[in-house]
Structure formats: structure tokens, C-alpha cells
């Protein structure tokens, strides 16, 4: 056996031995503590991206709404409904925040 083969064989044996010892069924704080950080990131993304999408949508809808109300003020009440529809994105993001945490 060459020196290279011995090194490869020794590293393979050590890698398999450590993988066997790494397979434990218990975690320190339970299985829920393991993914707490990922859930927090997911909840933050759900709320943040929902709010960002709402802001973009309301910016475009709001400018069109102001132009339409300037032409015909009697349509202000019905057009306000279209301005409020994107707010449901933030509500769904807020709901996902509580579901994930």
C-alpha cells in the first residue's frame, strides 16, 4: 500500500466512525429548539415580503385612485375598496407570523 492509500483508508474509517457517533436521538432542547431560528426567519420573511408587496401595490393603485377621484368625486367610495384590497397581503403575512411561531 502506498502512503496515499493509507491516508485515504484512515480518513474513511475515521469519517465513518464519527458519523456513527453523531447519530443520537436526543437533542439538547428538544426537536422544536432545533428549528427555532429558521421559523423566525420564515415568519419575518412572510410579514416583510407581504408588507413590501402591499406597499408596491398600494403605491400604484393610490396614484390611479387620486386621478380617478379628481375626475369624478362621486366614485370615491367604491374606488376606496380597490385601495384596501392589497391590505389582505399584510393580514395573511401577520397570520403566518403567528402560525410559524
N, CA, C and O of each residue as an XYZ file, in Angstrom:
404
protein
N       0.844     -1.192      0.000
C       0.000      0.000      0.000
C       0.879      1.241      0.000
O       1.897      1.326      0.687
N       0.449      2.164     -0.778
C       1.193      3.423     -0.816
C       0.746      4.321      0.328
O      -0.245      4.065      1.012
N       1.513      5.371      0.502
C       1.206      6.309      1.583
C      -0.158      6.976      1.345
O      -0.909      7.211      2.292
N      -0.467      7.275      0.094
C      -1.739      7.918     -0.262
C      -2.909      7.004      0.071
O      -3.911      7.473      0.612
N      -2.814      5.734     -0.232
C      -3.890      4.784      0.058
C      -4.120      4.641      1.553
O      -5.264      4.521      1.991
N      -3.044      4.651      2.350
C      -3.179      4.555      3.797
C      -3.902      5.768      4.369
O      -4.725      5.634      5.274
N      -3.596      6.947      3.846
C      -4.245      8.175      4.324
C      -5.728      8.156      3.976
O      -6.563      8.526      4.801
N      -6.057      7.733      2.779
C      -7.452      7.669      2.355
C      -8.219      6.649      3.188
O      -9.344      6.910      3.613
N      -7.615      5.496      3.421
C      -8.260      4.455      4.208
C      -8.469      4.899      5.657
O      -9.526      4.642      6.233
N      -7.483      5.554      6.243
C      -7.602      6.030      7.619
C      -8.665      7.122      7.728
O      -9.444      7.127      8.681
N      -8.706      8.029      6.785
C      -9.712      9.092      6.841
C     -11.117      8.536      6.624
O     -12.077      9.041      7.207
N     -11.247      7.503      5.794
C     -12.541      6.877      5.572
C     -13.030      6.178      6.839
O     -14.206      6.282      7.188
N     -12.150      5.476      7.519
C     -12.514      4.792      8.759
C     -12.918      5.805      9.821
O     -13.919      5.612     10.511
N     -12.155      6.873      9.958
C     -12.483      7.900     10.956
C     -13.788      8.623     10.620
O     -14.568      8.947     11.516
N     -14.023      8.872      9.349
C     -15.260      9.542      8.954
C     -16.474      8.680      9.250
O     -17.494      9.181      9.724
N     -16.371      7.395      8.976
C     -17.494      6.503      9.256
C     -17.698      6.318     10.752
O     -18.834      6.200     11.213
N     -16.616      6.292     11.509
C     -16.747      6.135     12.956
C     -17.406      7.358     13.581
O     -18.255      7.214     14.461
N     -17.034      8.548     13.147
C     -17.641      9.761     13.725
C     -19.084      9.902     13.282
O     -19.902     10.434     14.031
N     -19.421      9.437     12.080
C     -20.812      9.508     11.638
C     -21.681      8.586     12.476
O     -22.845      8.897     12.729
N     -21.142      7.468     12.907
C     -21.882      6.562     13.767
C     -22.145      7.162     15.134
O     -23.222      6.973     15.700
N     -21.181      7.877     15.665
C     -21.365      8.502     16.970
C     -22.262      9.735     16.897
O     -22.851     10.128     17.904
N     -22.372     10.333     15.749
C     -23.162     11.556     15.613
C     -24.657     11.276     15.574
O     -25.447     12.208     15.722
N     -25.065     10.059     15.387
C     -26.471      9.721     15.248
C     -27.109      9.509     16.613
O     -27.259      8.373     17.064
N     -27.477     10.576     17.254
C     -28.172     10.473     18.533
C     -29.623     10.859     18.342
O     -29.963     11.605     17.424
N     -30.465     10.354     19.200
C     -31.886     10.648     19.073
C     -32.314     11.812     19.946
O     -33.397     12.364     19.752
N     -31.491     12.191     20.896
C     -31.848     13.274     21.791
C     -31.198     14.567     21.335
O     -30.062     14.573     20.860
N     -31.924     15.652     21.484
C     -31.345     16.970     21.262
C     -31.364     17.708     22.586
O     -32.049     17.303     23.525
N     -30.622     18.772     22.653
C     -30.457     19.479     23.920
C     -31.763     20.067     24.407
O     -32.154     19.846     25.553
N     -32.446     20.815     23.552
C     -33.663     21.475     23.990
C     -34.917     20.873     23.412
O     -35.989     21.469     23.521
N     -34.819     19.729     22.810
C     -35.976     19.123     22.179
C     -35.966     19.409     20.691
O     -35.174     20.227     20.223
N     -36.828     18.752     19.945
C     -36.818     18.935     18.492
C     -37.293     20.315     18.050
O     -36.952     20.756     16.952
N     -38.067     21.002     18.875
C     -38.549     22.319     18.467
C     -37.466     23.389     18.535
O     -37.502     24.351     17.767
N     -36.511     23.235     19.437
C     -35.438     24.213     19.548
C     -34.501     24.184     18.352
O     -33.824     25.169     18.057
N     -34.467     23.056     17.671
C     -33.547     22.908     16.558
C     -33.901     23.841     15.395
O     -33.012     24.330     14.698
N     -35.173     24.081     15.193
C     -35.616     24.868     14.045
C     -36.179     26.231     14.442
O     -36.859     26.865     13.635
N     -35.921     26.689     15.640
C     -36.467     27.957     16.101
C     -35.973     29.126     15.249
O     -36.757     30.015     14.918
N     -34.710     29.140     14.895
C     -34.157     30.217     14.082
C     -34.742     30.244     12.687
O     -35.050     31.311     12.155
N     -34.897     29.063     12.089
C     -35.473     29.008     10.746
C     -36.930     29.445     10.740
O     -37.388     30.088      9.796
N     -37.661     29.090     11.805
C     -39.055     29.545     11.886
C     -39.122     31.051     12.033
O     -40.011     31.683     11.462
N     -38.202     31.644     12.784
C     -38.193     33.090     12.963
C     -37.872     33.794     11.649
O     -38.468     34.824     11.335
N     -36.941     33.251     10.888
C     -36.617     33.830      9.584
C     -37.807     33.713      8.641
O     -38.124     34.657      7.917
N     -38.467     32.558      8.648
C     -39.641     32.373      7.793
C     -40.778     33.304      8.159
O     -41.457     33.838      7.282
N     -40.987     33.500      9.453
C     -42.053     34.404      9.891
C     -41.726     35.841      9.514
O     -42.605     36.588      9.084
N     -40.473     36.227      9.672
C     -40.071     37.580      9.285
C     -40.204     37.820      7.793
O     -40.631     38.891      7.361
N     -39.836     36.817      7.010
C     -39.985     36.948      5.557
C     -41.454     37.004      5.155
O     -41.818     37.754      4.249
N     -42.295     36.226      5.812
C     -43.725     36.231      5.479
C     -44.333     37.602      5.712
O     -45.076     38.110      4.871
N     -44.021     38.198      6.847
C     -44.589     39.509      7.141
C     -43.917     40.603      6.327
O     -44.593     41.490      5.804
N     -42.603     40.550      6.213
C     -41.874     41.602      5.498
C     -42.177     41.641      4.015
O     -42.410     42.714      3.459
N     -42.178     40.486      3.367
C     -42.461     40.461      1.929
C     -43.928     40.766      1.646
O     -44.256     41.360      0.619
N     -44.808     40.358      2.556
C     -46.220     40.722      2.397
C     -46.420     42.227      2.491
O     -47.190     42.807      1.726
N     -45.727     42.855      3.428
C     -45.836     44.308      3.567
C     -45.194     45.032      2.389
O     -45.696     46.064      1.944
N     -44.095     44.497      1.887
C     -43.446     45.107      0.722
C     -44.342     45.021     -0.510
O     -44.462     45.987     -1.263
N     -44.965     43.869     -0.714
C     -45.884     43.717     -1.844
C     -47.085     44.635     -1.720
O     -47.560     45.184     -2.714
N     -47.572     44.799     -0.507
C     -48.699     45.702     -0.281
C     -48.314     47.138     -0.575
O     -49.094     47.884     -1.167
N     -47.123     47.527     -0.169
C     -46.668     48.897     -0.426
C     -46.546     49.196     -1.905
O     -46.933     50.272     -2.363
N     -46.007     48.242     -2.656
C     -45.871     48.439     -4.105
C     -47.244     48.516     -4.759
O     -47.484     49.370     -5.613
N     -48.142     47.626     -4.358
C     -49.483     47.619     -4.956
C     -50.251     48.883     -4.612
O     -50.905     49.467     -5.476
N     -50.178     49.312     -3.354
C     -50.933     50.495     -2.963
C     -50.353     51.771     -3.554
O     -51.083     52.742     -3.755
N     -49.070     51.787     -3.832
C     -48.494     52.971     -4.474
C     -49.065     53.153     -5.875
O     -49.396     54.265     -6.286
N     -49.171     52.058     -6.591
C     -49.708     52.154     -7.956
C     -51.218     52.395     -7.954
O     -51.731     53.190     -8.742
N     -51.914     51.705     -7.066
C     -53.365     51.871     -7.008
C     -53.720     53.261     -6.498
O     -54.658     53.889     -6.988
N     -52.963     53.739     -5.509
C     -53.265     55.051     -4.922
C     -53.123     56.193     -5.909
O     -53.938     57.115     -5.918
N     -52.088     56.137     -6.746
C     -51.929     57.218     -7.723
C     -53.056     57.191     -8.758
O     -53.526     58.243     -9.191
N     -53.485     56.005     -9.151
C     -54.610     55.903    -10.088
C     -55.909     56.336     -9.426
O     -56.768     56.945    -10.064
N     -56.049     56.019     -8.140
C     -57.251     56.384     -7.396
C     -57.398     57.899     -7.293
O     -58.491     58.437     -7.466
N     -56.312     58.568     -7.017
C     -56.361     60.035     -6.903
C     -56.753     60.658     -8.233
O     -57.532     61.610     -8.264
N     -56.226     60.135     -9.326
C     -56.598     60.658    -10.641
C     -58.058     60.423    -10.976
O     -58.716     61.296    -11.543
N     -58.575     59.235    -10.627
C     -59.970     58.923    -10.915
C     -60.917     59.748    -10.050
O     -61.965     60.182    -10.528
N     -60.562     59.971     -8.775
C     -61.420     60.760     -7.893
C     -61.378     62.235     -8.290
O     -62.357     62.957     -8.104
N     -60.250     62.682     -8.836
C     -60.167     64.074     -9.293
C     -61.113     64.309    -10.469
O     -61.656     65.404    -10.615
N     -61.315     63.298    -11.302
C     -62.224     63.439    -12.429
C     -63.678     63.307    -12.012
O     -64.530     64.054    -12.493
N     -63.980     62.349    -11.107
C     -65.360     62.122    -10.685
C     -65.392     61.810     -9.188
O     -65.211     60.656     -8.801
N     -65.615     62.807     -8.349
C     -65.591     62.594     -6.901
C     -66.691     61.658     -6.380
O     -66.580     61.179     -5.252
N     -67.723     61.386     -7.138
C     -68.797     60.519     -6.658
C     -68.365     59.047     -6.592
O     -69.029     58.247     -5.933
N     -67.285     58.684     -7.252
C     -66.808     57.298     -7.255
C     -65.786     57.022     -6.152
O     -65.196     55.942     -6.125
N     -65.569     57.961     -5.254
C     -64.518     57.817     -4.243
C     -64.761     56.625     -3.323
O     -63.815     55.915     -2.980
N     -65.999     56.393     -2.920
C     -66.299     55.293     -2.005
C     -66.047     53.933     -2.612
O     -65.483     53.059     -1.955
N     -66.455     53.735     -3.855
C     -66.269     52.431     -4.491
C     -64.808     52.205     -4.879
O     -64.330     51.071     -4.875
N     -64.103     53.284     -5.213
C     -62.695     53.136     -5.572
C     -61.815     52.902     -4.343
O     -60.729     52.333     -4.455
N     -62.278     53.337     -3.184
C     -61.515     53.120     -1.961
C     -61.408     51.631     -1.636
O     -60.431     51.192     -1.031
N     -62.408     50.863     -2.037
C     -62.376     49.420     -1.836
C     -61.186     48.794     -2.571
O     -60.529     47.904     -2.031
N     -60.906     49.244     -3.780
C     -59.768     48.724     -4.538
C     -58.439     49.085     -3.886
O     -57.453     48.363     -4.034
N     -58.415     50.184     -3.177
C     -57.203     50.594     -2.475
C     -56.962     49.725     -1.240
O     -55.817     49.523     -0.837
N     -58.027     49.217     -0.646
C     -57.895     48.442      0.584
C     -57.682     46.942      0.349
O     -57.280     46.237      1.274
N     -57.934     46.449     -0.834
C     -57.797     45.018     -1.119
C     -56.365     44.508     -0.896
O     -56.217     43.419     -0.341
N     -55.306     45.222     -1.292
C     -53.950     44.692     -1.051
C     -53.579     44.571      0.424
O     -52.601     43.897      0.749
N     -54.324     45.198      1.316
C     -54.035     45.073      2.744
C     -54.191     43.643      3.230
O     -53.643     43.280      4.272
N     -54.929     42.826      2.491
C     -55.076     41.432      2.899
C     -53.744     40.700      2.857
O     -53.561     39.725      3.586
N     -52.805     41.145      2.018
C     -51.483     40.522      1.997
C     -50.774     40.675      3.335
O     -50.134     39.736      3.809
N     -50.883     41.841      3.943
C     -50.255     42.047      5.243
C     -50.973     41.228      6.312
O     -50.333     40.687      7.213
N     -52.280     41.137      6.218
C     -53.034     40.348      7.191
C     -52.651     38.881      7.092
O     -52.487     38.221      8.118
N     -52.502     38.351      5.870
C     -52.077     36.958      5.702
C     -50.647     36.755      6.189
O     -50.343     35.724      6.788
N     -49.770     37.712      5.945
C     -48.404     37.625      6.454
C     -48.367     37.661      7.966
O     -47.576     36.953      8.590
N     -49.218     38.484      8.559
C     -49.302     38.569     10.015
C     -49.836     37.262     10.597
O     -49.389     36.817     11.654
N     -50.791     36.652      9.901
C     -51.322     35.364     10.328
C     -50.247     34.281     10.233
O     -50.128     33.448     11.132
N     -49.472     34.286      9.160
C     -48.386     33.314      9.008
C     -47.321     33.505     10.072
O     -46.700     32.536     10.509
N     -47.104     34.738     10.493
C     -46.136     35.009     11.555
C     -46.537     34.289     12.835
O     -45.686     33.702     13.504
N     -47.805     34.326     13.181
C     -48.252     33.673     14.397
C     -48.338     32.155     14.239
O     -48.154     31.427     15.214
N     -48.610     31.675     13.050
C     -48.659     30.237     12.840
C     -47.256     29.645     12.936
O     -47.079     28.567     13.504
N     -46.260     30.335     12.388
C     -44.895     29.819     12.401
C     -44.250     29.923     13.768
O     -43.358     29.137     14.085
N     -44.674     30.865     14.581
C     -44.105     30.986     15.928
C     -45.029     30.314     16.853
O     -44.776     30.275     18.057
